[in-house]
């Protein structure tokens, strides 16, 4: 991600290139690259930095004692993660943060971000406001996932999620950020049963799909 792309992220919105350079130095920002499936943060680890995804994406994965896992979140290019835990010193992360693909991540010390210097720079205040906006958006996303997993049937969960993605993209044709295993984990269902249900939904004329590309047909959201 180049400087212009960085300034287009919600975290840096409203901040000039010159002020961004000053902030990155003040906040002791650092970057690190990860390969697919590499752990960025492991469950139980305390963190003090938020991660801003410069390229690639990550999944937040909860691992259960019986060996199963569930995806609780997916964050892509330009999004942040870990800020809530970093704001609570000593609180261990619940679940692993794992690179969903080859990724580069910028880490920013949250304590430095939330503590303004004696100059009270307006651009520092702007970043704090941006962080609050992101936090509110994430709370809404969590509420949306709860809505998706509330129905009992797999079909209803799929339709809830796919309808929401279509509305978000403003089109009945869209791409989802998950593969089949990840989608099953996000919706809290068995992968084989979900794949079977997807086939039935295609046969019933509700959807068509190829890998992660979906088309939601007229009337599907009313099932």
ChimeraX attribute file (.defattr): number of C-alpha atoms within 10 A of each C-alpha:
attribute: neighborCount
match mode: 1-to-1
recipient: residues
	/A:1	13
	/A:2	7
	/A:3	10
	/A:4	10
	/A:5	12
	/A:6	19
	/A:7	18
	/A:8	13
	/A:9	18
	/A:10	16
	/A:11	22
	/A:12	23
	/A:13	15
	/A:14	15
	/A:15	18
	/A:16	13
	/A:17	14
	/A:18	8
	/A:19	14
	/A:20	19
	/A:21	12
	/A:22	13
	/A:23	21
	/A:24	15
	/A:25	10
	/A:26	16
	/A:27	19
	/A:28	12
	/A:29	16
	/A:30	14
	/A:31	13
	/A:32	13
	/A:33	15
	/A:34	18
	/A:35	15
	/A:36	14
	/A:37	14
	/A:38	17
	/A:39	16
	/A:40	19
	/A:41	18
	/A:42	18
	/A:43	16
	/A:44	13
	/A:45	14
	/A:46	18
	/A:47	22
	/A:48	21
	/A:49	24
	/A:50	23
	/A:51	24
	/A:52	26
	/A:53	25
	/A:54	23
	/A:55	18
	/A:56	20
	/A:57	23
	/A:58	30
	/A:59	27
	/A:60	24
	/A:61	22
	/A:62	17
	/A:63	14
	/A:64	10
	/A:65	6
	/A:66	6
	/A:67	6
	/A:68	10
	/A:69	18
	/A:70	21
	/A:71	22
	/A:72	19
	/A:73	19
	/A:74	20
	/A:75	19
	/A:76	19
	/A:77	19
	/A:78	22
	/A:79	19
	/A:80	24
	/A:81	24
	/A:82	20
	/A:83	20
	/A:84	16
	/A:85	20
	/A:86	21
	/A:87	17
	/A:88	14
	/A:89	12
	/A:90	13
	/A:91	15
	/A:92	15
	/A:93	18
	/A:94	17
	/A:95	21
	/A:96	21
	/A:97	26
	/A:98	21
	/A:99	26
	/A:100	24
	/A:101	16
	/A:102	15
	/A:103	21
	/A:104	21
	/A:105	26
	/A:106	18
	/A:107	22
	/A:108	23
	/A:109	20
	/A:110	22
	/A:111	16
	/A:112	15
	/A:113	21
	/A:114	15
	/A:115	13
	/A:116	15
	/A:117	11
	/A:118	6
	/A:119	7
	/A:120	10
	/A:121	12
	/A:122	12
	/A:123	18
	/A:124	24
	/A:125	15
	/A:126	16
	/A:127	21
	/A:128	19
	/A:129	14
	/A:130	17
	/A:131	19
	/A:132	13
	/A:133	13
	/A:134	18
	/A:135	16
	/A:136	10
	/A:137	12
	/A:138	15
	/A:139	10
	/A:140	12
	/A:141	13
	/A:142	13
	/A:143	11
	/A:144	15
	/A:145	17
	/A:146	12
	/A:147	13
	/A:148	23
	/A:149	19
	/A:150	13
	/A:151	13
	/A:152	9
	/A:153	11
	/A:154	22
	/A:155	16
	/A:156	17
	/A:157	21
	/A:158	23
	/A:159	21
	/A:160	23
	/A:161	21
	/A:162	23
	/A:163	19
	/A:164	15
	/A:165	19
	/A:166	18
	/A:167	11
	/A:168	11
	/A:169	12
	/A:170	10
	/A:171	12
	/A:172	18
	/A:173	16
	/A:174	18
	/A:175	17
	/A:176	14
	/A:177	14
	/A:178	17
	/A:179	12
	/A:180	14
	/A:181	17
	/A:182	21
	/A:183	21
	/A:184	22
	/A:185	21
	/A:186	23
	/A:187	23
	/A:188	18
	/A:189	18
	/A:190	14
	/A:191	16
	/A:192	12
	/A:193	11
	/A:194	21
	/A:195	15
	/A:196	11
	/A:197	16
	/A:198	20
	/A:199	14
	/A:200	14
	/A:201	17
	/A:202	15
	/A:203	11
	/A:204	11
	/A:205	14
	/A:206	18
	/A:207	21
	/A:208	17
	/A:209	15
	/A:210	8
	/A:211	10
	/A:212	13
	/A:213	12
	/A:214	18
	/A:215	18
	/A:216	22
	/A:217	14
	/A:218	11
	/A:219	9
	/A:220	16
	/A:221	16
	/A:222	9
	/A:223	9
